[in-house]
Amino acid sequence: MYTSPDELSSTFVSLDISGQIKLNVWFQANQSWESIFAQPADPCTPPATCGPFTVCNGITRPFCNCMESFSQKSRGDWELDDRTGGCIRNTPLDCTRNKNTPSSTDIFHPIAHVTLPYSPKSIDDATTQSKCEETCHNSCSCTAYSYNNSRCSVWHGDLLSVNLNDGIDNTSEDVLYIRLAAKDLQSLREKKRKSSIGVVIAASIISFGLLMLMLFFAIWRNKFKWCSAPLYGGQDSGGIIAFRYSDLGHATKNFSEKLGAGGFGAVYKGVLSDTTTIAVKRLDGARQGEKQFRAEVSSIGLIQHINLVKLIGFCCEGDNRLLVYEHMSNGSLDGHLFKSNAAVLNWNTRYQIALGVARGLSYLHQSCHECIIHCDIKPENILLDASFVPKVADFGMAAFVGRDFSRVLTTFRGTAGYLAPEWLSGVAITPKIDVYGFGMVLLEIISGKRNSSQVYTSSNYHVEFFPVQAISKLHEGDVRSLVDPKLHGDFNLEEAERVCKVACWCIQDNEFDRPPMGEVVRVLEGLQVLDMPPMPRLLAAITECSDAASM
C-alpha cells in the first residue's frame, strides 16, 4: 500500500480471488475502499471464476449464481466473496442413486444464451437433438449436453465457466441442457408458478389500463371504420390474424401476381414477412362480398382439419374485404383433370384425393359445433398442396344448421352440373346436397373429364352426360371402360368399382337414398360395402331424351 502524491487518498493494487487485478482507492468521505479499475474488466473472463455448476453474469451483482436446482457449496465462503467452491445439487441424480437400474428418470433443463463450458466431448453419431440427449442420458457421468448447428457436445463431471450472454463481450446464443433429478422438475414448476402470480396480477392491471386507453383512442379516432358488426357473433377469432390492408398490399406486391378469379373476386399470391407463402382473396361487390366474407370467416375461421383449407387471417378495413389462406402450390383439382397440358394424376393420387375430400366433408357435416353445408362442391373448390393432399376451399356459399335441426331454408346457390335436384324444388336443404356434388366430382375423378360434353358429328351434335354412362356400365360390370384412358389401364379395378358405386349412390334423386359422408369415408376406406345403386329417375329421363333425339 502507498499514499498518492496529493495525500488525499491511499491506493493499493490487488490480485482478486476471481483472477482480476484491481486498483483500489480509499475514499475518506465514505471511509471505505472502492475499486476504480479492474483487468480484465469482465469478472467472468478468468476461467472457473464462480466454481462448478454456476452461471456467471458480469453485468449483475453478485455476478455468480447457482444453476437451477443447485445450492451454494459453502455459504460462508460465498459471503466472503470466495465463490470458487461453486454449487452442489439439491437432489442426487437417479442414475447415481440406482447404478444397477438400466433406465433413469433424470431430466434435462435448458439454460439459454450462455457460453458453453470448457472441455466438451463431441458425439459425431448423434445427428439430432433427441439422439444427443439420449447419449447423455445413457451415461451416469454425463452432466449436460448441447446441440447446435447439427453438432452434439456432452460434458462429464463438473461444469465450469458457464457465462451468460451480457450482450457486450459475450453474445453467445448457445443453449446448455443440464441434467437434473426428476424431483427437481416439480420444484421448478412450483417456483415458476409462484413467481408468475405477481406477474399475472401486474400484467392484468397494466392490460386493463391499456385496454381503457385503447378504447378511448378508438372512440376518439373513429374516422377509421372497420367492420360494422361482429364477425363471430360474440366468439373469439380462434387464432386467425387481422391484417392491415397495407401489409397485404406489400405481401402481394400490390396485388400483382394473380392466381385466379371466382364469382366473388380474384386470388393473388403473396409472401409474409416470415416467408410464409399465402393466397389472398380480394372480394368484389360491397353487399355480396360482405356476405361471402362473413360466411368464410365464420366457418373455416373456427375449424382445423387436414382436408380443409386453412384460413390464416383476414382484412376488414374500410370497404376492403380480403381473406388470407395458406397457399396451395398444386392449385385446384380441375387444372389437373381437365387441362390438356397438365401432368396426369395417377390412380393412387386420385383415390387419396377422393378419400381426403370425403373426410373433410364428413368433418364439416358431423364434427363441428354446427353442421356446415359447403353448398358448392366442385373440382375448382378442391385445392391440392405440395403432396397432393386435398383441401376443400371456398366457403363463401356455406350454410349452417344447428344440431337441433336437420335442414335449413336458404337462397339458391351453387354451380350448374353439381346441383342436387332439391335445389330446384325450393325445399329446405340438408348436408346431402354436398353428397350429391361430391358424387359428381367422383365421376370426374374417374373419367378425367367433365361430366357433360358436346359431341359433334358430320350432321349434328349431341350432349353426352357421363353419369348416365357410368351407372349403365356399372350395372353391366364394365367399369374398366369408364376409367380415364390417359392412365393406360394402370389402376386398381376394385378401387375403381368402389368409387363408381359410391358416386352413383351419391347422385341419387332422393336425398334419403344418398349415404352420409361418414358412411362414404368408411366405404372408401374398405370398411363397408354398398349394394348396387339403382338408376336415378332423372338420369333415366335424360337417357330416354337422348335416345329419342338420336332416332
N, C-alpha and C positions, 0 to 999 in steps of 0.2 A: 504494500500500500504506500502511496505517496500523496503529498499535498500539491495541488495545482498552483501555478505561479500567482494567480490572483488571490489566493488564500481564502477564496470564498467557499470552496468546496473541496472535498477529497475524492479521489477516484481510485479504482483498482480493477485489474483485468483478471477474469477467472475462466477456467475451463469447466463448464456446467456438466452435470451428470448426464445431460441429454446429448453431450458432444458438441455443444455450441461454445464458441469463445465470446464472452460478454464483457463489455465495458460498463462498469457500474459507477454511479456518481452519488455522493452523499448530499442530500438537499437539507440544508439547515432548517428551512421553514417547516418542512414536513418531518424532520428528524427521522429520515429513512433513506435506505439505499435504493436507487432506481436504475434499471438497466436502460441505457440510451443507445446501445449498438450491439448487434449480435451477428456472428458469422458462423455458419450460414444463417441467412435471415429466417428461413422457414425451419421451425424446430422439428419438422417431420423429415427433413432431408437426411440427417445421420441415420445409419441403419439401426433397426431394432430400438428406436427411441423409447417406445412405450412398452416393450416386452411382448410376450406371446399373447395371442388371442385378443388383441386390442385394435382399435381403429384410431389413427392419428389425423387430426384436422388442424392445420396450422393457423387458421383464422379464428378459432374459438378458444375460450379459456374455461376449464382446462382443455388442453389440446389432445390429451389421451383419454379415451373412453373404452370401457369393455365392450366386446361384441355382445349381441343379443344372447341372453341365457348364460352369460358368464359374469363372474363377480371378481372383485379385486383379491389378488392372492394375499397381499399384506396391506391392510388398511393403514397401518402405522407408517409404512414406507411411502405410500401414496400421499399421506398428509405432509410428509417431509419432501415432497416433490420427487421422490425416487420411485419411478413407475416401471423400472426395468424388470421387476419381477412379474409384471403383466397380470393376467387374469386366469382363473380356472373355471371349469364347468360347474354349473349349478346341479346338473343331473348327469350321472355317468352314462356313457353310450350303451345301448342294448348289446351291441357287438362285443363290448368289453366285459359286460357282466355275464354274458352267456356265450363263452368262447366255443362251446360244443354245439351250439344251435346253428343249423345250416343257414337260417334266414335271420334278418334283422328288421326291427321296426323303426330304426333311425330314419330321420327325415333330413331334408336339406333346406336351409333358409337363405334367401338371396340378400347380398349386400351390394347395392348398385353404385356405379361411378367411383370405383376405387382403383388404386394401383395394386396390382396383384403381388402376393408375397414372393419372397426370394425362393430359388431352387425348385422350380416346378418340374414335374416329370411329364413329358409328352406321351400321349397314348395315340399312336397312329391308327390303330384299328377302330377306335371309337369315332365313327364318321357322322354321328348325330348326337344331339344333346342327351337324348334318353340313354344311348349306349355309354356316353361319357359318365352320366350319373350312375348307371348300373355298375360300371367298372369300379368307381369309388365305393359304392355301396357294398360291393362284394369283398372289399378288403378292410379288415378291422382297423388297420393303422391309418387308413385314408381319412383325413380330417376335412378336406374341401376339394372342390373341383371348379373349373371354369371352362366354358365352351364359347369360343369367339372366332369368327372368320373360319368356320369349319375346322377348328383346331381344339383338341381336348387336352387340358392340363390338369394334373391332380397333385395334391400335396399330402405328405405323410408327416405326422408329428406336429410340433408347434407351428403356428402361423405367425410370421414376423413381418414387420414393415408393410402393413396394410394401411395405406394412406387414402383419405377421402379426397375426392375432386374438389379443389377450392376455387376452380375457375381461373386461376392465375398461373402458378407454376405447375400445378397438376391438373390436367384436363382429361384424365382418363375416363373412358365410357365403359370400362370392363365391369362385369358382374361376377362376384365371387359367391359361390354356394357353399356355405359352411354346414358341417354335419352336426345335427343336434339330436338329442333323445326325443322320442315321440311325445313324452310327457311335457316337454317344453312348448310344444305346439299350442296346447290349451292355454298355457301361461301367456304366450304371445297374443292369443286371441282375446283373453280377458284384459290384457294390458291395452290393446288397441281399442277394445270396446269402451273401457273407462275413459281413455283419452278422447274418444270420439264423442262422448256425451256433451262435453263442454263445447267441442267444435260444432256439433249439431245445433245446440242452443244458440250459440253466437251466429252461426250461419242463418238460422231461422229468423233471428231478429234483423240481421242485415238484409236478408232476402225480402222480408216484409217491407222494410223501409224502401228498398229499391223498387219493389212492386208498386208501392204507393207513388213513388217518384215517376215511374214509367207511365202509370195510369194518368197522372196529372199531365205529363208531357204529351201523351197520346191524345187526350182531350183538347189540349191547347193547340196541338198540331194536326187538327182534323182535316186539313186540306188534302192530306194523303189518304185516300179512301181505299181500303182493302175490301175483302169480301163483305157483302152487305148482310149476310146471315150465316150462322154457324154451319160448318161443313159436316159435322159429325153428330148433330143432334145432342150436343152436350157431352159426348165422349171425347177422349183424348185422341191424338193423331196416330197412336200406335207406332211411333218411331220414325215416321216419314218426315222429310225436311221441307220447310217452307223457303223456297229460293226467291231471291230478288230477281227482277226482270233483267237488270243489268248484268248479273252474274251468268244467267243463261245465255244472254247475248254474247258475252265474252266466251263462254264454253263452246258455243256453236259457231264461233267466228261470224257473228252477226247473221246467223241462220243461213249459212252459205252452202252447206252440204246436205242436200235433200235426199232422204232415203225413200220416200214415197208419199202418197196422199190418199186420204179416205174421204168419206162423206162429210166429215166434220172439220177437216183441216189437214195440214201437212205434217210430216215427221222429219226431223232433222237430226243428224249425228253431231255429238258433242263430246268434249273431254273435260272432266272436272279438274280442279287444281291438284287432287291426289291421284291423277292419271286414270281415274275410273271412266270408261267409255260409256256414254249414255245415249238414249234416244229421246228426243224432246218432241212431244206432240203439241203443236200450236193450234188451238181450237178457233174456228171461224164462226161468226154469227153470234150476236150477243145472247139471244134467248136460247137457241138450240145448243150453242156451245156451253152455256152455263149449265144447262140440263145434263149434258153428257159429262161435263167436268165433275159435277156433284155425284153422278152415278158411279163414275170410275173411282173417285177418291173414297166414297162411302163403301165400295165393295172391296176391291183389291188393296185399298189403303190399309185395311184392318186384318188381312189374312196373309198367311205364308204357306206356300206349297210348292214343291219342286216343279210341278207341271202347270203352274200359274205364273204369268209374267210378274216380275217384282216391280212395284211402284216405289221408286226411290224418293220422290218428292213432287212438289207442285209449285206453281206461281199463281197468285191471285191478287195481282197488283193493278189497281185501276180497272181498266176494261180488258186487261190481258189475262187469259186463262191458258195455262200451259201445264202439261203433265210430263214428268220425268221418269223414264223407265230404265231398267238395265238394258244394255244393247245386246241384241241377238245377232251374232256375226254371220249366221247362215240364213238370215232373212225368214220369209214366210214359206209355208208348205207349198203354196200354189206355184211359186217360182221353180221348185224342184220337180213338180209333177207335170206341169203344162208347157213350160218353155222348151222350145226345141233345142236350144244351145246349152241347156243345163245338164250337169252330170246326173246319170241315172242313179236313183236311190235303190240299193239292193233290197232284197226281200226282208232280211232281218231288221234293217233300219226302218222299213215301212211298218213292220209288225210292232216294233217297240214304240214308234210314234203313235200308232193306233191305241196301244195299251196305255201309254202315258196320258194321252188326251182323255181317255176313259177315266183314268184315276183322277185327273184334275176336275172333270165334271162331277164325278161321284163325290168329291170333297165339297164342291160348291153346293150340291143338292142336299147332302146328308150330314156334313160335319161342321158346318158353320153355325153361328148363333142364329141367323136367319137363313132360310133356304134362298140361295141366289140363283136365279134363272138367267143365263147368259143372253139368250134371245137372238143370237146371230152367229151360230157355229158354222164356219166355212173355212176352207184352206187358207184364205187370206188372213184369218184371225188366229192361225196356229203358227207361232214363231219357233225357230229352231236355234239352239245355242251352238257353241263350237263343237260339241259332241253329239249334235243332232237330238238332244233331249227336247221334247216338245213343250211349249209353254202356251196355254190358252191366253189370248190377249184381247184387247178392245172391249171393255166392259161398259161402253157408253150407252148401250141399249138395255143394260141389265135391269131385271125386276126383282123385287124382294117379297118373299112370302113368309109371314110369321109361322112359327112352329105349331100354332094353334089352328092354322088354316091349311087347306090343301091346294088352293088355287088363288089367282089374283086376276082382277079385271084391269086390263091395261090397253093402251093405244096400239094400233097395228105397227109392227116394226120387223126388221129382218131383211133378208136378201132372197130374191127370187131364185128358185131352184133348191132352196134349203128350208122352205117354209112348210110347216106342218099344216094339214088340212083344217085344223080347228081355228087357225088364224082367219080363214075365210068365213067361218060361221059366226064370228064375233063373240064366242063364249069366253069365259074366264080361262086363262092359261094355267098350265102346270109345268113342272120340270120336264115333262115328256116332249115338249117342243124342242128342247135341246137334244133329246134322244133321237128325234126324227132327223134333225140337222146332222148329228153325228153319224147316223146311218148313211146319209147321202155322202158324207166325207169318206166313210169307209169304202164305199163303192168306187170313189175316185182314186183312193189309195191303191185299190186292187188293179184298176184298169190303167192308171196313169194318164187319164184324160177326163175332160169334163163329162158330166152325166148326160148332157144334152148337146147334140152336134148335128149340123146340117150336112146332108149327103147329097151331092149333085150328080145327076146322070145326064145323058145326052138330050133327053126330052124334058125332064123336070128335076125337082129336088124334093127330098122329104127329110123330116127330122127324126133322128134316132135317139131314143131315150134308153140309156144304158141300164137303169134299174129294171126295166121290163125284160131285157135280155138276160140280166143277172139271175133273176128269180126263175126264169124259164130254164136256163142252163143248170141251175142248182137242182131243180126237180128232175132234170134229165141225167144228172150225175156227171155233167161235163163242165166242172169249174175250171179245169185247166185252160179251156179256150177263153176264159174271161180275164186271165192274168195278163198284165202289161207285156206285150211282145218284146219290149226293149230288154226284159230280163232274160230272154233267150232260154226260157224253161228252167232257170236257176232259182227255184223257190221251193218251199215246203208245202206240198199239196194238202196235207192235213190242216196246217195253219190257214191256208187259203180257203178251204172249205169252211173252217170255223169262222173266219172273218166274214165270208159271204153270207153264212147263215145268220150271224149276229146282225149284219147290215139289213138283211131282208126282214128280220123281226123288228128292227128299229124303225122302219119306214111303213109299218102297218097303218092303215087309215084310222083305226080306233086307238085312241091313246092308251086304253086299258090293255090292249094287246102288246104294247111295246114294253120291253123289260126296263126296270130302273137301272141307272148307271152302275150301281153297286153289283147287280147281277151280271151286267155286261163285263165288268172287270173280272169277276170270277170265271166267266166263260173263257175270256181271252187268256186268263192265266192257266186254263186247262183244269180248273177245279169243278166245273159244272158243265153239263151237256144240254143243248137245246134241241127240241124236236124240229122237224122240217116245217118251215113257215109257210102259211098259205099265200096265194097270190092276192095282194090287196085289190079291193074293188076298183080303186082309182087307176091302178096300173092295168087292170083288166080292161077298163074302159078305153084307156089310151091304146092298148093293143088292138081292140076292135076298130077304133077310129083309124089306126094306121093301116090295118088290113083292108078296110073299106076304101081308103084313099088310094091304095096301090092297085085296086081292081080296075 
